[in-house]
């Protein structure tokens, strides 16, 4: 483990057969847990956002199985398994509750935590992921299933993988692509009742040309108590942000816009039953 003023505290947590890489930035407040999307890692997904997110709060970021600096193991990639890894990491760090910000695969894991471990999650930010397959536009799963290392040769994803992975070779990278192509096989997603019952105030973000349908994002908001006339009924605790000119791949690329929306949500009043630190 390393630390100090020159950079974040970093380390590896022994979790479920993984040496799970994590970083801790900043201090204060309820910790914010960052969960990246498939084929990305901490730096690629959140690097531009972390300096502002960690100003005045503790930020915990981690690399999922087979991503970034975390090793792969003989296990398929799926939401419950990755959620179990995250719970193990929080136990390793001695953290009892967090705000969670997850993108794509990380958004699915964030949903799993909020639904199945509500005591852990104070506020929830879910970005660019559907809560059931019907919310996807289609085409993404097919494209991922056909992806090869040759197709991403020379891209930042390949360069980053080869630079920091514990097994930096194209064979293992292809193995990761193959696992992502089968991500979540057999998972049915979540029912309307499960989304409705989430205790944590929720911010759902999506690009206006994302893989997630906009009507699905609105349905999520409605299930969370939103889509009301706030002038008369008050502003709901759960909110929706649609980022203009934004695709799935570049879902968090408009850093200034994402930062403003996310920090405003996090800095709002604590939900009932939770004390501000």
Buried (B, 14 or more C-beta within 10 A) or exposed (E): EEEEEEEBBBBBBEBBEBBBBBBBBBEEBBBBBBBBBBBBBBBBBBEBBBEBBBEEBBBBBBBBBBBBBBBBEEBEBBBEBBBBBBBBBBEBBEBEBBBBBBBBBBBBBBBBBBBBBBEBBBBBBBBBBBBBEEBBBEEBBEEBEEBEBEEBEEEEBBEBBEEBBBEEEBEBBBBBBBBBBBBBEEBEBBEEEBBEEBBBBBBBBBBEBBBBBBEBBBBBBBBBBBBEEEEEEEEBBBBBBBBEEBBBBBBBBBEEBBBEBBBEBBEBEEEEEBEEE
